[in-house]
Amino acid sequence: MPTLFRFLAIVAVIVGIVYGGMLALVFFVEPRDRDVTVRVPSERLNPPAASAARQP
């Protein structure tokens, strides 16, 4: 059983490090706002009529 406790202790330390890193990101990193523009081709919005007639 000592190896199980050692394993659980190592996993707990790793989880603590990850959790601490996440908290550090929350407190010290400020996100920047920016505009996002995505161009959608007109073919995707209005497909040609010929392609709809071919479907069985």
C-alpha distances in whole Angstrom, upper triangle without the diagonal:
4,5,5,7,9,10,11,13,15,16,17,19,20,21,23,25,26,27,29,31,32,33,35,37,38,39,41,42,45,46,49,52,54,56,55,57,57,60,60,63,65,65,61,63,66,65,69,70,71,67,67,69,68,65,65
4,5,5,6,9,10,11,12,14,15,17,18,20,21,23,24,25,27,29,30,31,33,35,36,37,39,40,43,45,48,51,53,55,54,57,56,59,60,62,65,65,61,63,66,66,69,71,71,68,68,70,69,66,66
4,5,5,6,9,10,10,12,14,15,16,18,20,21,23,24,25,27,29,30,31,33,35,36,37,38,42,43,46,49,50,53,52,54,54,57,57,59,62,62,58,60,63,63,66,68,68,65,65,67,66,63,63
4,5,5,6,9,10,11,12,14,15,16,18,20,21,22,24,26,27,28,30,32,33,34,36,37,40,41,44,47,49,51,50,52,52,55,55,58,60,60,56,58,61,61,64,66,66,62,62,65,63,61,61
4,5,5,6,9,10,10,12,14,15,16,18,20,21,22,24,26,26,28,30,31,33,34,35,39,40,43,46,48,50,49,52,52,55,56,58,61,61,57,59,62,62,65,67,68,64,64,67,65,62,63
4,5,5,6,9,10,11,12,14,15,17,19,20,21,23,24,26,27,29,30,32,33,34,37,39,42,45,47,49,48,51,51,54,55,57,60,60,57,58,62,61,65,67,67,64,64,67,65,62,63
4,5,5,6,9,10,11,12,14,15,17,18,20,21,23,24,26,27,29,30,32,33,36,37,40,43,44,47,46,48,48,51,51,54,57,57,53,55,58,58,61,63,64,60,60,63,61,58,59
4,5,5,6,9,10,10,12,14,15,16,18,20,21,22,24,26,27,28,30,31,34,35,39,41,43,45,44,47,47,50,51,53,56,56,52,54,57,57,61,62,63,59,59,62,61,58,59
4,5,5,6,9,10,10,12,14,15,16,18,20,21,22,24,26,27,28,30,33,34,38,40,43,45,44,48,47,51,51,54,57,57,54,55,59,59,62,64,65,61,61,64,63,60,61
4,5,5,6,9,10,11,12,14,15,17,19,20,21,23,25,26,27,28,31,33,36,39,41,43,42,45,45,48,49,52,55,55,52,53,57,57,60,62,63,59,59,63,61,58,60
4,5,5,6,9,10,11,12,14,15,17,18,20,21,23,24,26,27,30,31,34,36,38,41,40,43,42,46,46,49,52,52,49,50,53,53,57,59,60,56,56,59,58,55,56
4,5,5,6,9,10,10,12,14,15,16,18,20,21,22,24,25,28,30,33,36,38,40,40,43,43,46,47,50,53,53,50,51,54,55,58,60,61,57,57,61,59,57,58
4,5,5,6,9,10,10,12,14,15,16,18,20,21,22,24,27,28,32,35,37,40,39,42,43,46,47,50,53,53,50,51,55,55,59,61,62,58,58,62,61,58,59
4,5,5,6,9,10,11,12,14,15,17,19,20,21,22,25,26,30,32,34,37,36,39,39,43,44,47,50,50,47,48,52,52,55,58,58,55,55,58,57,55,56
4,5,5,6,8,10,11,12,14,15,17,18,20,21,24,25,28,31,33,35,35,38,38,41,42,45,48,48,45,46,50,50,54,56,57,53,53,57,56,53,54
4,5,5,6,8,10,10,12,14,15,16,18,19,23,24,28,30,33,36,35,39,39,43,44,47,50,50,47,48,52,52,56,58,59,56,56,59,58,56,57
4,5,5,6,9,10,10,12,14,15,16,17,21,22,26,29,31,34,34,37,38,41,42,45,48,49,46,47,51,51,55,57,58,55,55,59,58,55,57
4,5,5,6,9,10,11,13,14,15,16,19,20,24,26,28,31,31,34,34,38,39,42,45,45,42,43,47,48,51,54,55,51,51,55,54,52,53
4,5,5,6,9,10,11,12,14,15,18,19,23,25,28,31,31,34,35,38,39,43,45,46,43,44,47,48,52,54,55,52,52,56,55,52,54
4,5,5,6,9,10,11,12,14,17,19,22,25,28,31,31,35,36,39,41,44,47,48,45,46,49,50,54,56,58,54,54,58,57,55,57
4,5,5,6,9,10,10,11,15,16,20,23,25,28,28,32,33,36,38,41,44,45,42,43,47,48,51,54,55,52,52,56,55,53,55
4,5,5,6,9,10,10,13,14,18,21,23,26,26,29,30,34,35,39,42,43,39,40,44,45,49,51,52,49,49,53,53,50,52
4,5,5,6,8,10,13,15,18,21,24,27,27,31,32,36,38,41,44,45,42,42,46,47,51,54,55,52,52,56,55,53,55
4,5,5,6,8,11,14,17,20,23,26,27,31,32,36,38,41,44,45,42,43,47,48,52,54,56,53,53,57,56,54,57
4,6,5,5,9,10,14,17,20,23,23,27,28,32,34,37,40,42,39,39,43,44,48,51,52,49,50,53,53,51,53
4,6,6,8,10,13,16,19,22,23,27,28,32,34,37,40,42,39,39,43,44,48,50,52,49,49,53,53,51,53
4,6,8,11,14,17,21,24,25,29,31,35,37,40,43,45,42,42,46,47,51,54,55,53,53,57,56,54,57
4,7,10,13,16,19,23,24,28,30,34,36,40,42,44,41,42,46,47,51,54,55,53,53,57,56,55,57
4,6,10,13,16,19,21,24,26,30,32,36,39,40,38,38,42,44,47,50,52,49,49,53,53,51,54
4,7,10,13,17,18,22,24,28,31,34,37,39,36,36,40,42,45,48,50,48,48,52,52,50,53
4,7,10,13,15,18,21,24,27,30,33,35,32,33,36,38,42,45,46,44,44,48,48,47,50
4,6,10,12,16,19,22,25,28,31,33,31,31,35,37,40,43,45,43,43,47,47,46,49
4,7,10,13,16,20,22,26,28,31,29,28,32,34,37,40,43,41,41,45,45,44,47
4,6,10,13,16,19,23,25,28,26,26,29,31,35,38,40,38,38,42,43,42,45
4,7,10,13,16,19,22,24,23,22,26,28,31,34,37,35,35,39,40,39,42
4,7,10,13,16,19,21,19,19,23,25,28,31,33,31,32,36,36,35,39
4,7,10,13,15,18,17,16,20,22,25,28,30,29,29,33,34,33,36
4,6,10,13,15,13,13,17,19,22,25,27,25,26,30,30,29,33
4,6,9,12,11,11,14,16,19,22,24,22,24,27,28,27,31
4,6,8,7,8,11,12,15,19,21,19,20,23,24,24,27
4,5,6,7,9,10,13,16,18,16,18,21,22,22,26
4,5,5,6,8,10,13,15,15,16,19,20,21,24
4,5,5,5,7,11,12,11,13,16,17,17,21
4,6,6,9,12,14,12,13,16,17,17,20
4,6,10,12,15,13,13,17,18,18,22
4,6,9,12,11,11,14,16,16,20
4,6,9,7,8,11,13,13,17
4,6,6,7,9,11,13,16
4,6,5,7,9,11,14
4,5,5,7,9,13
4,5,5,7,11
4,6,6,9
4,6,8
4,6
4
